[in-house]
Amino acid sequence: MAELFVCQGPDEVPRWRAAFDEARLVTPPQARAQAGSGDGVWVMSNLTGWQGLVSLLAGRGATVKVLSYTPSSHEALRALNAGARGYGHALSAPELLSQMALVTRHQGIWVPPELLAQVMGGAYRALGGESQHQDEALSGLTDRERAVALAVAEGQSNKEVARRLEITERTVKAHLGAIFRKLGVRDRLQLILRLSQREAV
């Protein structure tokens, strides 16, 4: 099982080798020729056609992660939609890269915490956002719980929700507990799926 970093020219970052002793730097054509099932492949988002490469390699069974020098929620969604299991900063510390590899190797999804809320809000909008089903799903909630649920679905953090609704973060957490219980969901992602007329898993 190889760890391949797909980049062009000067993109090599010493911390990649610090995270993975056996890491190999390859060009996109080399990745297409060499990467296969079980390999860990790290694709730089500044490569031309990186999304197609991610889709191809993920389709072969490689565990693909996308690295960016300027991470954004929009690019993270594009990476995940293309089949990547992880998305992070190209200059992440070796320990963080190792964690990303471990999580994605075990079928988890890795997105930096600071982007997670934005990604989830983007997923909510991509899955349809507001709908008639949403009104039905929220009908059992109080007005305040409904406001919290919608703000969270839009990608706001507990702190942002508290500021927006002029309540404490502790109160936001209490409302979220009640919302999850009433809607029969475990977390924010399932809440988004429920409100987007998708079945929560």
HELIX and SHEET records of a PDB file:
HELIX    1   1 GLY A    9  ASP A   11  5                                   3    
HELIX    2   2 PRO A   14  ALA A   19  1                                   6    
HELIX    3   3 PRO A   28  GLN A   34  1                                   7    
HELIX    4   4 TRP A   50  GLY A   59  1                                  10    
HELIX    5   5 SER A   73  ALA A   82  1                                  10    
HELIX    6   6 PRO A   94  ARG A  105  1                                  12    
HELIX    7   7 PRO A  113  ALA A  126  1                                  14    
HELIX    8   8 GLN A  132  ALA A  137  1                                   6    
HELIX    9   9 ASP A  143  ALA A  153  1                                  11    
HELIX   10  10 ASN A  158  LEU A  165  1                                   8    
HELIX   11  11 GLU A  169  LEU A  183  1                                  15    
HELIX   12  12 ARG A  188  LEU A  195  1                                   8    
SHEET    1   A 5 ARG A  24  VAL A  26  0                                        
SHEET    2   A 5 GLU A   3  VAL A   6  1                                        
SHEET    3   A 5 GLY A  40  MET A  44  1                                        
SHEET    4   A 5 THR A  63  SER A  68  1                                        
SHEET    5   A 5 GLY A  86  HIS A  89  1                                        
END                                                                             
